[in-house]
Amino acid sequence: MKKLPQVTLIFWVMKIAATTLGETAGDLLAQTMKVGYIISSTILISLFFISLVAQLKAKKFHPVLYWTVILSTSTAGTTMSDFMNRTAGLGYAKGALVLITGLSAVFVIWKLSGYSFDVMSISAFRGEMLYWTAILFSNTLGTSLGDFLADNTGLGFAGGALLVSGLLLLIVMAKYYSRVSNTLLFWLAFVLTRPLGATTGDFFSKPRAKGGLGYGTIGASLILASVLVALIVYQLWQQRTRTASAEDVAPAPPLAVGASLPRRADLGQVRLIRPGAGVDQWQKAGGGAEDPDDGRNAR
């Protein structure tokens, strides 16, 4: 049973909205509410595992459940990245190197396991586990890359978002005008949409003095949550519409064993009739009763 969504334009729009919300919601919990990175990471990773267990137990694709897991990986990735880079003192470069190593290890294990890298054909339990592990690492890595672009390169939040958008445009062009593996392009885009979400989230939430729009983590989170909920509702509507259409065009059930077709649909009778055949031949072939008019004329 298919449990993952189609990779379409709306998928990427929802991915960016979810990762951007993950950035602002993670900062809301760790910084604005002053919970701290360690406790925030513990809370959000717990939420990730709870939603992941529900996703793994599901028998089909549920948009609300799927995007809850994506959102939880984004928020957990934000706090884990901040803990590694700031609290643990690794810095963005070393933190990104650790995460790249971890993500590469996941892909090596995935390759050796024999499960397909094609995200559209993942159905086995272990294959889906590898898929979600890679997503957790890629979202955490994307957070580090986004913070590095915004803080250490001098590009700022808007400049970092524009740079990542340009890289994503190159990936789109490679998909349609090159022979690069679509699976490779998918994971490159998946990683890069995270720093796009991180820089966009910071652009929404940071004060104008620092190059942001000044909505704060609460305002930015509310705006992004509204966008994501609206898109999930739209995806639910699409899913129900497709299900209803499939039921409308479902083939009629086959005839029961031993059931006979109506007399007028008996193809064996039709084959006995030749163009121009007379009434006598029709009656010999087992046709209908004599015409009442013919009987009256005979009398």
HELIX and SHEET records of a PDB file:
HELIX    1   1 LEU A    9  ASP A   27  1                                  19    
HELIX    2   2 LEU A   28  THR A   32  3                                   5    
HELIX    3   3 TYR A   37  LYS A   57  1                                  21    
HELIX    4   4 PRO A   63  ASP A   82  1                                  20    
HELIX    5   5 PHE A   83  THR A   87  3                                   5    
HELIX    6   6 GLY A   91  SER A  113  1                                  23    
HELIX    7   7 VAL A  119  SER A  121  5                                   3    
HELIX    8   8 PHE A  125  ASP A  151  1                                  27    
HELIX    9   9 GLY A  156  TYR A  177  1                                  22    
HELIX   10  10 ASN A  182  SER A  205  1                                  24    
HELIX   11  11 ARG A  208  LYS A  210  5                                   3    
HELIX   12  12 GLY A  216  ASP A  248  1                                  33    
HELIX   13  13 ARG A  263  ALA A  265  5                                   3    
HELIX   14  14 LEU A  267  LEU A  272  1                                   6    
HELIX   15  15 VAL A  279  LYS A  284  1                                   6    
HELIX   16  16 PRO A  292  ALA A  298  1                                   7    
END                                                                             
